[in-house]
Each structure stands twice: as structure tokens, then as C-alpha cells.
Amino acid sequence: MYFEYVFWMFLQFTQSILRFTTYDTIMVSKVLLAGVALMIIAIGATVATAALLSDQQTIHNNGSVTSSVDISVYSDSAYTNLCTSIDWGTLDPGDTASRTIFVKNTGNTTETLNLLISDWNPTKAATLMTVSWNKEGSQLQPNATVAATLTLTTQQDMADVIDFDFNITVKGSA
């Protein structure tokens, strides 16, 4: 739309210039040349802006959260709602998102916590983003609870990955 408007203005300008007498032909040529130069600059700026905006993309995720025996994962700090999935929201390339989960040791022995990420879909997504948390290797006593922060980081160049899935497993080992 912007390009069409600039072109229409250029045509109107050109028609008004052509009404001059032949005495003004040299001046008309200079003004016409300046108009063409401005139009080329406007087109170039429009193309450059469109190229910059096309680097944006939205990334969606759905995946499941599971846990090992004697470890339960909750989505609330009251430890009443089991966490079965995480909504990372809408992300752009290069974004980082964090979500808090709540982990409880339901067993009788101290558990060492580990985070496992699996089943990336598409598999290419595993090389373009990372998932981490702040409780890797932490000890969790029997019946103890802890809040944990999961962080998803996407690379600036997400290639063609727009939707992705992966599974998160919170594992406890004695």
C-alpha cells in the first residue's frame, strides 16, 4: 500500500512537471531525476523493513511432564495439582522463558534430582533450544518439597521450527 501511494504521488508530480514550457526542460529533468532518486530510496527502505520484519516467528510448544517413582511434580505451591504439561507461551527466536514447578519426595529415602528431556518433535528442535533447571543434582529429603525453575532458551536462528514438543522427566535417584 505504501509503495502504491509513493508511486501515485510520483506520477502526479511528473504530470505537473510536464506542463512546463520547453524553456524549463532542463529544470524539469533535474527535478524528475531527483524524484526518481527519492522513489528508489523509498522502495529500498520498504524492502529493507520487510526483510527485517520477516525474521520474526512465533514458536509454540506442547509437551508432557512426568516423574520417577517417589517423586511428584506439581504446578502449584500448595502441592495439590499434578503438573502434566507446561505452557511456555509465545516465544520469538532468541527468547528465554522460565516456569516454576514444585517437586515433592514422596518416598522414604533421600533422592538426588535430575532433569531429563526427550522425544523432541521435530528432532531438529533439540539442537536449536535448551531446557535447564536450577535443581540438577540437588538432594531432596523424604517428604520434603522444593520449588524448581525450568528455563527454555531458543536460539536466534530457529530455522523452520515453529511448533515443537518435548517431554520433561523429573527423576529422583537414591
Secondary structure by P-SEA (a helix, b strand, c coil): caaaaaaaaaaaaaaaaacccccaaaaaaaaaaaaaaaaaaaaaaaaaaaaaaacbbbbbbcbbbbbcccbbbbccccccccccccccccccccbbbbbbbbbbccccbbbbbbbbbccccccccccccccccccccccccccbbbbbbbbbbbcccccccccbbbbbbbcccc
